[in-house]
Amino acid sequence: MNNFNNNGYSDPNSAYNYGDYNNYGSSYSSESTVITLLKGLLGAVVGAIPGMLLWIIVGKLGFIFSAIGILIAAGSVFGFGFMTKKGNPPMILGMAICAVVFLLAIFFAVRIEYAWEISSLLADEGIGEFTFFKCFLHLGEIFEMFDLKGEYIWGLIKAELFGLLGGFAILFKRR
């Protein structure tokens, strides 16, 4: 290997110029796949939050829009991509993480929506012991108490299907 630059003078950086001998350098400069995937998971969760909040607000009004699924999916994919742009995670794992975050975001949005609605109804009836957080934590018990568990599960399935309808193209379009 030549240690001279084009002018014939010695290259002062030649001690650091290893040429083809530096094949191992990339593994030291990049982060591990596990760290990259954890950062991607964090990014996907943070990216899904705006769509999740919109889902709760629109759901509180009594509607379900599959277009909000697009927002949740796009947010999770964007957040994952933003947090992993320096790493190179396996695409199938990235898609799986975004899909799980997407489904969990809709699950928690529906759960929050139901807990909010039940706590409001019970407060209107004068039963003040059921705060939002108590309703959120004990939602399954409340549905069993009022025999509404089947209705909740059916509502959750419909919400997931509507969300998937909107978010499917975004989740699996990533290249």
Residue, then its C-alpha position, 0 to 999 in steps of 0.5 A: m500500500n502506498n503511503f504517499n498522496n498524489n503530490g508525492y508527499s507522505d500522507p500524515n493520516s497513513a498510520y490510520n489508513y488501513g485500506d482493505y485490512n480494516n474489515y473488522g472496523s464496521s463491527y466495532s463502529s455499529e451497535s449490536t442488533v439487540i440494542t438496535l431493535l430495542k431502540g427501534l421498539l422504543g421509537a415504534v412505541v413513541g411513534a404510535i402514541p399520537g395515533m393512539l390518542l386520536w383513536i381514544i378521542v374519536g372512539k370517545l365520540g362513538f366512531i371507529f375509523s380505519a384511517i386512524g390505523i394508518l396513522i398508528a402504523a405510520g407512526s410506529v414505522f416512522g419511529f422505528g426507522f428514525m431510531t434505527k437509522k444508524g443500525n441495520p436491523p433485520m427487516i422481518l424483525g422490524m416489521a414484526i416489532c411494528a406490527v406488535v406495537f400497532l396491535l398493542a396500541i389499538f388494544f390499549a386505546v380501546r381499553i382506555e376508551y372503555a375505562w374512560e366511558i365506564s368511569s364517566l357513567l358510574a360517576d354520573e350514577g353517583i358511584g364515585e369509587f370507580t375512578f378511571f384508573k380503577c376501571f382501567l385496572h379492573l376492566g375485566e372484572i367490571f365486564e364480568m360483573f355487568d355481563l359485558k365481557g363478550e361485547y367488549i371482546w367483540g368491540l376489541i376484535k372490530a377495533e383491531l380489524f378496522g385498524l388492520l384495514g387501515g394500517f396493513a398497507i403501511l406496516f408491510k410496505r416498508r422496504 
